[in-house]
Amino acid sequence: MSVVFPRCTLLALALLGAAAASAAPAGRAAIEPLLEQSPDVAFSQGVQEGKAQFRGRLQQFANGDTLLRVGEGDGEPVMLIVCSQSGWINPVGETGSATPLSAEQLKAVRMMQYMGTLTGVAMVQGVVGAEWALPASAEPVSSTGSHAWAYGREQFDITARRVAGQGLQLRTVKTSNGANTHTSDPDASFSTDDDRAARLAELEPVGTWRELVIADGERPPALPADMSLKGWLSSGAQGTVATVGEARRNCSKD
């Protein structure tokens, strides 16, 4: 599996959630610039008030390096993108499987974790919208949002706050399926009762939550060149390397 990773991948996927605002009014902020500049973006999701079912964290560096960590706390480093081009996979770390995975299966899992993190960011952004109220302190700022589906608009509560030592936190909690009023029509050939029920069954349950923490500060220049990649797998055909520095030497000069 060969993967080419474009620059600003986090920003590019976040744009799927909502269009960027050209200028945010005073007291409000657009999310895209914060994501593009942040050195650390953490995403988690779960159902009701339980433990997060997934947590992905992207550490981003000025030279294009991106390190994905998965799991609780700081997370285990599981995937590295060097100079925005070459992907490297750590066989050690959370996979969701109780049995050993082949190299190709492992690469697929890591890509799912990576894309799941990016897609989660975009989903939060899609609910929040292009702009959101900028919290001036640790006091939360509350609002509501929605997301369209075939027969209505899912409804969400949104909370934005500053978290000491972490950054800006956005949390969405689904409060309703927001289904349109419906009158059964036995002769319908489109938007039938069965189709409506099937689409409703595909929706996430009420109480599903997603949380995005966008760290403040500037991106560090790069990952240390002597960081070990012993045992890591190339997502393409770069072979094996011992350190991040060696991985960078395989990057295109374009």
JOMOVEN-V90960 format. One record per residue. NEAR is the number of other C-alpha atoms within 8 Angstrom. Layout:
((NEAR) (NEAR))
This chain:
((6) (6) (8) (7) (10) (7) (6) (7) (8) (9) (10) (8) (11) (15) (11) (9) (13) (11) (8) (9) (8) (4) (5) (9) (6) (5) (6) (10) (11) (13) (11) (10) (7) (9) (11) (9) (8) (14) (13) (11) (13) (11) (14) (13) (12) (13) (12) (8) (6) (6) (6) (9) (8) (9) (14) (15) (14) (11) (11) (13) (13) (9) (7) (12) (14) (12) (12) (13) (14) (15) (11) (6) (4) (7) (11) (9) (11) (15) (13) (12) (14) (15) (10) (11) (11) (16) (14) (12) (14) (11) (9) (5) (9) (8) (7) (4) (6) (4) (4) (5) (8) (6) (7) (8) (8) (12) (11) (8) (9) (12) (8) (8) (10) (11) (8) (8) (12) (11) (10) (11) (11) (14) (10) (15) (13) (12) (12) (13) (11) (12) (11) (10) (9) (9) (11) (6) (7) (9) (8) (10) (10) (8) (7) (9) (11) (10) (9) (7) (7) (5) (7) (10) (12) (14) (13) (13) (12) (13) (12) (14) (13) (14) (9) (6) (4) (10) (11) (12) (13) (12) (12) (14) (12) (14) (10) (8) (11) (8) (8) (7) (4) (4) (4) (6) (7) (5) (4) (7) (5) (4) (7) (11) (8) (6) (8) (10) (8) (8) (9) (7) (6) (6) (7) (5) (7) (10) (10) (12) (12) (13) (12) (13) (12) (14) (11) (10) (6) (7) (10) (9) (7) (9) (9) (7) (8) (7) (9) (7) (9) (7) (7) (11) (11) (12) (13) (10) (6) (7) (7) (8) (10) (8) (12) (15) (10) (10) (11) (9) (6) (8) (10) (5) (3) (2))
